[in-house]
Amino acid sequence: MTSEWTPERLEAYFAKQREERRLIQAHQRRKGFGTAAWRRFSRSIFEERGERCEECNASLGKDGKRWSLHCLDYDHANLDSTNFLLMCNECHGTLTQLGWWALKRKRKGRRSD
């Protein structure tokens, strides 16, 4: 059985996608993301720490990898710069999903000893 994307189904699909995006953005605003203060803060961390991943030392930004700030205490309203790590998206994803031990294993694999 093939499913056809009728105009009605497409509209329903895109309406659901828009609603999910709206809910995610609302959640992020409640946590402090997306505000002017957050953008200024994240940019200052990026410039202050040299545009390099603090885990793998990859170049970040325009010519390098995409970057994220990892919040150590998971309180994103706590805009203390020592509460955040500047990371490439790959290291941030590993840390967020698998934890610190996964980063340690990844580090071990990169060593040439």
N, C-alpha and C positions, 0 to 999 in steps of 0.2 A: 504494500500500500504506500503510495507516494503522498507526501504532504505538499500541498501547493500553498505558496505564499500569496494569498489573495490580498487586495488592498486593505480589507478589514483586519486580517490577521497581522499584516505589517504594522498597521496603525496601533493595534493593541500591544504588539511587541515593543514598539518604540515608546509608547506611553508608559509601559512598565519600566523600561530602561530609564526614562526621564525621572520617574518617581523614585527609583532606587538611587539615582545620582543625587536627587534633591535630598533624600534622607541621609545619605552619606555626608553631603556637604553641611547639612544642619548639625549632624553629630560632630563633625570636625570643627565647626564654629563654636559649639558648646565647649569643646576641649581647648579652644584657643587658636586652632589652625586657621589660616586664611585671613586673619585680621592684619591690619597694617603693622601692628606691634610685632606679630609673629614673623612677618616678612622681613622687617627691619632686623629683628633678632637673628633669624636664620642667615641672612646675608652677612651680618657682622661676624658670626661664627665662621662662615665660609671664608671670608677675607682674613680674619684673624689667624686662622689655623693653616693657612698656606695652600688651600685648594687641593689637598691630598687626603685620601682615605686614611683614617687613623689606624686601620687594621692592616690593610695590604699595601698601603702607600701608593695606590694607583692615582693617576692624575684625574682630577674631577673638573666638571664645568664644561665650558664651551667646546673644547677640543678633546676632552676626556670622557669618562663615564658619567652617568647620571648619579646624583648624590642624594643622601637622606641624612637627617639628624636622628640619632637613636637616643631616646630619653631613658636615662638609667633608672629613675625611680617611677617611671610611667605616669608622672604628674606633669602633663604638658603645660600647665599653667605656671609651673615653677620655672621661670625664665632665668635661672642661674646658669651661666655658661659651663660650669663644672658638672652640670647635670646632663649634658648632651655630648655625644660622640659624633663626629663628622665621618660618614662612611659612604662608600660606593653602594649602589643598590644591591649588588650581589652579596656583599658582606652583611649589609643590614638585613636582607632577607634571610640569610643563614642564621644570624643571631636571633632574629625575631621568631622564626619558626622552630629552630632546633636548639637554641640556647648557646651559652658560652662554651660548653664542652665541644660543640660541633666546630666552632671557630678554632679551638685549640687543635682539634684533629686536622682541620684544613691547614693550619700553620705547620704542623708536623710534616704533612705531605709535601710542603714547599721547600723544606730544608734539604740541603744537599749533603748532610752528614751521614 
